[in-house]
């Protein structure tokens, strides 16, 4: 008697037993039957790879409770699958019997417990270095138990145990790995404080590779917060974590103060300490910072925001200090009924002091956008620009600006035309001791992106759309590309849907032609779902031609 017969015998017995011993009025049986055919052909520079797969999957699941829902809830599921695969003339047949059984004990009590066991099998096509394709199979079996204890005013206890066996065949050398994990944790919380401790033991061994490792992972921590006044809140946290596999341990402490005396004023300060101990040695780091934000509405259209901050870092990772001041103005107004204008500007000063470099940076930026709507002709025009500038006392400098113009027109029924024109220029010079000898990097580009789309309903069931566009880039780098695209979606009948798409792209700078097409058909009759899809893609670059075509058919019925 094979394992499959034993499994279905046990599953049938459990279903019959529970059906006649539990509440049949609330029993629920569900499942699905699924058949899939998948065919794929890849042609990469004359090397052809053919993959074919036929899959059958039968799934059933039964859920109910025994005697009382508060005592025992359970779920029993079984999956039988079969695959007939062919890769480059090599045929492989695979059968798998999977399951998922879960028991939920005392769900409404202070000691809920969950037990489960499951098995899952998956297959995949794995490309090899010699150009061939290997069919791999992965079997994953797991069994586990988890639960917790909680009661008002008492610590919450969590515990769990899992064992997972993972076997991979079809590759060399393959693997047969077993992982066991035992974990537990204690958590307790008060009104504004929490403490926790967690421990996990993990043992991993591989029979094929003859390897084994054991890991102990321990973590503990506490968090607290206190409201000093209506506007001030103090919070602190402390934690410890260690892992024996990486031989790594870390101790962290942090404290922060937030202050919000008014709706337009806020401030915060924080300080922290981190100690790490690992194979390479130990390291200590001290961090801290403070910031303040002030915002004021000068008018119905103008808002001013001021920000100040100080941050520092001390320790083996480096000693740095950063101070920053910035101010911004944001303006937005509906100038006329269909005319809107927005602008923002800002200036900031930032100073950095460290072991490697000490410098001061001045930053400024300004941007604006003007938008005009033409509702009578269903069109919109917008234009804008931006300027950013940064200079450093260490010799660095960065300045860039951009201008853009956008047009959208839907004045002709079913036709939408879009056009965007962007000009951008930037000049960058890195920090250097001899700023006069440094050569800046200059980039300039002019990009135009235009497209026209035509969409028309063919009756009330079908919609067709055609689109063509061109992208042209000139300047430091040049690139010209064109594309055309067409799509069709139709409800042929109330339960029959058709979708198709065709797209062609061409790039002239580096001769490159791409063609992609797809057609899908979805059909539903009662509770039977049918999906048929065909995909084709062709990529041609220089003298290399790559092709891919795939056919997919799936029939499924849930119950």
Secondary structure, DSSP 8 states (H G I E B T S, - for coil): --HHHHHHHHHHHHHHHHHHHS-GGG-EEEEEEEEEEEEEEEEETTEEEEEEEEEEEEEEEEEEEES-TTTEEEEEEEEEEEEEEEETTEEEEEEEEEEEEEEEESTTSSS-EEEEEEEEEEEEEEE-TTS-EEEEEEEEEEEEEEEEE--TTS-EEEEEEEEEEEEEESSSS-EEEEEEEEEEEEEEE-SSEEEEEEEEEEEEEETTTTEEEEEEEEEEEEEEEEE-SSSEEEEEEEEEEEETTTTEEEEEEEEEEEEEEETTEEEEEEEEEEEEEETTEEEEEEEEEEEEEEEEE-SSSEEEEEEEEEEEEEETT--EEEEEEEEEEEEEEEEETTEEEEEEEEEEEEEEEESS-EEEEEEEEEEEEEEEEETTTTEEEEEEEEEEEEEETTS-EEEEEEEEEEEEE--STTEEEEEEEEEEEEEEE---S-TTT---EEEEEEEEEEEEEEEEEETTTEEEEEEEEEEEEEESS-EEEEEEEEEEEEEEETTEEEEEEEEEEEETTTTEEEEEEEEEEEEEETTEEEEEEEEEEEEEETTEEEEEEEEEEEEEEE-
